[in-house]
Amino acid sequence: MNKSNAISSTEVIRNEENQAGVNKQATWRSYMALTKTGIVKSNMITMFAGLFLAAHYTQTSLATQPLIVILALLGSALTIAGGCALNNYVDRDIDYKMIRTEERPSVTGELGGSQVLWFGLILSALGTGMLAAVNMTAAVIGLSGLIIYVVFYSMWTKRTTTLNTIVGSFSGAVPPLIGWAAIDPGLHPYAWSLFLIMFVWQTPHFLALAMRRCEEYRAAGIPMLPVVAGFEVTKRQILVYTAALIPVSLTLYGFGVIYTTVALVLGIGWLALGFAGYKKYDDDIKWAKHMFIYSLYYLMILFAVMVIVHIF
């Protein structure tokens, strides 16, 4: 960032913090917006899958452990929400440059920087405390994911290297580990397979998003792969990770024929759509949009099937 941009960003932040107490009235919706509820919900799906599967394989009845379940679910949600709020605090000097983030309360002036910071810290502390009440393994995993997301991703690599996506993938992959650890702190190999699936899945998912928002990331000075290396390199990376996800998802073949079949079909379908980007699509942004949407369905269906095959 050059000197003029740095001065401009500083002035924007100062104006926002002044407006927070003068021009706009913060509401509970303002604070909720900081938590990125969509991200929290999607992460809770994978967290619950880990929790449920751990209970199944340890022959633990969740109905007899209501306090553990509530603390694990609420602790995970608050920790993730706290991380998202802290991300808003860190990114408040660049969010105004991107269409998808310019309406955040930390940008519009609804909430000042100190309000955003304290809200994120309080949520993170409460969440980590609840996970610690479950067991220290769950708390350590949750805190590790939080630190990676806020410090190593948001504060460091997001602004310095195209490897930011890989770093962020570590934090995004911990929810199923938290869920499993809440029931089984020993972490069965299946728990690590869930982690690997989430870790590999995130790169093609977020690179597709980065392609769609390439010019916004460029304007914000964020070195996402499409900005630095272009679409062709990004598309090849998406295909590599999509292909790698197929064998990774099949490490859970012990879940049975139905799961294995669904995982294989979903993986091949995603890869086929990816290769279509080189032949069928003449619009890279359209291809990226379809890849992004498919990634969401892939995750929801795969984890839903994991749970369903263990119910019946």
C-alpha positions in Angstrom: 0.0 0.0 0.0 1.5 3.4 -0.9 1.6 6.4 1.3 -1.5 8.1 -0.1 -3.6 5.0 0.3 -2.4 4.6 3.8 -3.4 8.1 4.7 -6.8 7.6 2.9 -7.4 4.4 4.9 -6.5 6.1 8.2 -8.9 8.9 7.4 -11.7 6.5 6.6 -11.3 4.6 9.8 -11.3 7.8 11.8 -14.4 9.0 10.1 -16.1 5.7 10.7 -15.4 5.8 14.4 -16.7 9.3 14.6 -19.9 8.4 12.8 -20.5 5.4 15.1 -21.5 7.6 17.9 -23.0 10.5 15.9 -24.7 9.6 12.6 -25.8 6.0 13.0 -27.4 3.9 15.8 -25.9 0.5 16.4 -28.4 -2.3 16.9 -28.2 -6.0 17.7 -28.4 -6.6 13.9 -25.2 -4.6 13.5 -23.4 -6.9 15.9 -24.9 -10.0 14.3 -23.6 -8.8 10.9 -20.1 -8.9 12.3 -20.4 -12.6 13.0 -20.9 -13.6 9.4 -23.8 -15.9 10.3 -23.6 -17.7 6.9 -20.0 -18.8 7.7 -21.0 -19.8 11.3 -23.9 -21.9 10.0 -21.8 -23.8 7.4 -19.1 -24.5 9.9 -21.6 -25.7 12.5 -22.8 -28.3 10.0 -19.3 -29.9 9.8 -18.8 -29.4 13.6 -22.1 -31.3 14.3 -21.1 -34.1 11.9 -17.9 -34.6 13.9 -19.8 -34.6 17.2 -22.4 -37.0 15.9 -19.9 -39.4 14.3 -17.7 -39.4 17.4 -20.8 -40.3 19.5 -21.6 -43.1 17.1 -18.1 -44.7 17.1 -17.7 -44.4 20.9 -21.2 -45.7 21.5 -22.0 -42.5 23.4 -25.7 -41.4 23.6 -25.9 -37.6 23.0 -29.2 -37.6 24.8 -27.5 -38.6 28.0 -24.9 -35.8 27.6 -27.0 -32.7 27.0 -24.7 -30.3 28.8 -21.7 -31.4 26.8 -23.6 -31.1 23.5 -24.9 -27.6 24.3 -21.5 -26.3 25.5 -19.7 -27.8 22.5 -22.2 -26.4 20.0 -22.5 -23.0 21.6 -18.8 -22.8 22.3 -17.9 -23.6 18.7 -20.5 -21.1 17.4 -19.2 -18.3 19.6 -15.6 -19.0 18.8 -16.2 -19.0 15.1 -18.4 -15.8 15.4 -15.7 -14.2 17.5 -13.1 -14.9 14.8 -15.3 -13.4 12.2 -15.8 -10.3 14.2 -12.1 -9.9 14.8 -11.6 -10.4 11.0 -14.0 -7.4 10.5 -11.8 -5.4 12.9 -8.6 -6.3 11.1 -10.0 -5.7 7.6 -11.8 -2.4 8.3 -9.2 -0.4 6.4 -9.8 -2.4 3.2 -13.4 -3.6 3.3 -14.7 -0.3 2.0 -12.9 -1.1 -1.3 -14.9 -4.3 -2.0 -18.5 -4.4 -3.0 -19.2 -7.6 -1.0 -17.8 -6.0 2.3 -18.5 -2.3 1.9 -21.8 -2.6 3.9 -20.2 -4.2 7.0 -21.1 -2.2 10.2 -17.3 -1.7 10.7 -17.2 0.1 7.4 -20.5 2.1 7.4 -19.9 3.7 10.8 -22.6 1.7 12.7 -19.9 0.4 14.9 -16.5 1.9 15.8 -13.2 0.0 15.8 -13.1 -0.5 19.6 -16.7 -1.8 19.6 -15.9 -4.4 16.9 -12.6 -5.4 18.7 -14.2 -5.9 22.1 -17.2 -7.7 20.7 -14.9 -10.1 18.9 -12.7 -10.7 21.9 -15.7 -11.3 24.2 -17.3 -13.8 21.9 -13.9 -15.6 21.4 -13.3 -15.7 25.2 -16.8 -17.0 25.9 -16.6 -19.6 23.2 -13.1 -20.9 24.2 -14.3 -21.0 27.9 -17.3 -23.1 27.0 -15.1 -25.5 25.0 -12.7 -25.7 27.9 -15.7 -26.7 30.1 -16.2 -29.6 27.7 -12.5 -30.7 27.6 -9.1 -29.1 27.0 -8.6 -30.9 23.7 -11.7 -29.2 22.2 -10.6 -25.8 23.6 -7.1 -26.1 22.3 -8.3 -27.0 18.8 -10.8 -24.2 18.8 -8.3 -21.6 20.1 -5.7 -22.8 17.5 -8.2 -22.3 14.7 -9.1 -18.9 16.0 -5.4 -17.8 16.2 -4.7 -19.1 12.7 -7.7 -17.3 11.3 -7.2 -14.0 13.0 -3.4 -13.7 13.2 -1.8 -15.9 10.6 -4.5 -15.4 7.9 -6.3 -12.0 8.5 -3.4 -10.0 9.9 -0.5 -11.6 8.0 -0.8 -13.8 4.9 -4.0 -12.4 3.5 -2.2 -9.2 2.7 1.2 -10.6 1.8 1.0 -13.9 -0.2 -1.1 -16.0 -2.4 -0.7 -18.8 0.1 -3.3 -17.0 2.3 -5.9 -19.5 1.0 -3.9 -22.5 2.3 -3.3 -20.8 5.7 -7.0 -20.0 6.0 -7.9 -23.6 5.1 -6.3 -24.8 8.4 -8.7 -22.7 10.5 -11.7 -23.6 8.3 -10.9 -27.3 8.8 -11.0 -27.4 12.6 -14.8 -27.4 13.3 -15.3 -31.2 12.7 -12.2 -31.8 14.9 -13.8 -29.7 17.7 -17.0 -31.7 17.4 -15.2 -35.0 17.5 -12.9 -33.9 20.4 -15.9 -32.9 22.5 -16.9 -36.6 22.6 -13.6 -38.3 22.0 -10.5 -36.3 22.9 -8.4 -39.1 21.5 -9.4 -38.2 18.0 -10.0 -41.3 16.0 -8.4 -41.4 12.5 -11.9 -40.7 11.0 -11.7 -37.3 12.7 -8.5 -36.5 10.8 -10.1 -37.6 7.6 -12.9 -35.0 8.2 -10.2 -32.4 8.8 -8.5 -33.3 5.6 -11.7 -33.2 3.6 -12.4 -29.7 4.9 -8.8 -28.6 4.3 -8.7 -29.7 0.7 -12.2 -28.5 -0.1 -11.6 -24.9 0.9 -9.0 -24.2 -1.8 -11.1 -24.8 -4.9 -14.1 -23.2 -3.0 -12.3 -20.0 -2.2 -10.2 -19.7 -5.4 -13.5 -19.9 -7.3 -14.8 -17.0 -5.2 -11.5 -15.1 -5.7 -12.0 -15.4 -9.5 -15.5 -14.0 -9.2 -14.3 -11.1 -7.0 -10.9 -10.7 -8.7 -11.1 -7.0 -9.4 -12.4 -6.3 -5.9 -9.4 -8.1 -4.4 -7.2 -6.2 -6.8 -8.6 -2.9 -5.7 -8.1 -3.8 -2.0 -4.5 -4.8 -2.6 -5.1 -8.4 -1.6 -2.7 -10.9 -3.4 -5.2 -13.6 -4.2 -4.0 -16.1 -6.8 -6.2 -14.8 -9.6 -4.9 -11.3 -9.0 -1.2 -12.2 -8.9 -1.0 -15.2 -11.3 -4.1 -14.9 -13.5 -7.1 -17.1 -14.3 -5.4 -19.9 -16.1 -3.0 -20.7 -13.2 -5.9 -20.4 -10.8 -8.1 -22.8 -12.8 -5.3 -25.3 -12.8 -5.0 -25.1 -9.1 -8.7 -25.5 -8.6 -8.6 -28.7 -10.7 -5.6 -30.1 -8.8 -7.3 -29.6 -5.4 -10.7 -30.9 -6.8 -9.0 -34.0 -8.0 -7.2 -34.5 -4.7 -10.4 -34.3 -2.8 -11.7 -37.5 -4.4 -9.2 -39.9 -2.8 -9.2 -37.8 0.4 -13.0 -38.2 0.7 -12.7 -42.0 0.1 -10.5 -42.4 3.2 -13.9 -42.7 4.9 -14.8 -45.8 2.8 -15.5 -47.4 6.2 -18.7 -45.4 6.3 -20.2 -47.9 3.8 -21.2 -48.3 0.2 -23.7 -45.5 0.1 -21.3 -42.9 1.4 -18.5 -44.1 -0.8 -20.7 -44.0 -3.9 -22.0 -40.5 -3.1 -18.5 -39.2 -2.4 -17.2 -40.6 -5.6 -20.1 -39.3 -7.7 -19.9 -35.8 -6.1 -16.1 -35.7 -6.6 -16.2 -36.8 -10.2 -19.0 -34.5 -11.0 -17.1 -31.5 -9.6 -14.0 -32.5 -11.5 -15.9 -32.9 -14.7 -17.4 -29.4 -14.2 -13.9 -28.1 -13.7 -12.6 -29.6 -16.9 -15.5 -28.1 -18.7 -13.9 -24.8 -17.9 -11.4 -25.5 -20.6 -13.8 -26.6 -23.3 -17.4 -25.6 -22.8 -17.2 -22.2 -21.0 -16.0 -19.1 -22.8 -16.5 -17.0 -19.7 -14.1 -17.7 -16.8 -16.3 -15.8 -14.3 -19.3 -17.9 -15.2 -17.3 -21.0 -14.8 -16.0 -19.8 -11.4 -19.6 -19.1 -10.3 -20.7 -22.6 -11.2 -17.7 -24.1 -9.5 -18.4 -22.1 -6.4 -22.0 -23.1 -6.2 -21.2 -26.7 -6.8 -18.7 -26.6 -3.9 -21.4 -25.5 -1.5 -23.7 -28.4 -2.6 -20.8 -30.8 -2.4 -20.1 -29.9 1.2 -23.7 -30.0 2.4 -24.6 -33.2 0.6 -21.4 -35.1 1.6 -21.6 -34.2 5.3 -25.4 -34.8 5.4 -24.8 -38.3 3.9 -22.1 -39.0 6.5 -24.7 -38.5 9.3 -27.6 -40.2 7.5 -25.7 -43.4 6.8 -25.0 -43.7 10.5 -28.6 -43.2 11.5 -30.2 -46.0 9.5 
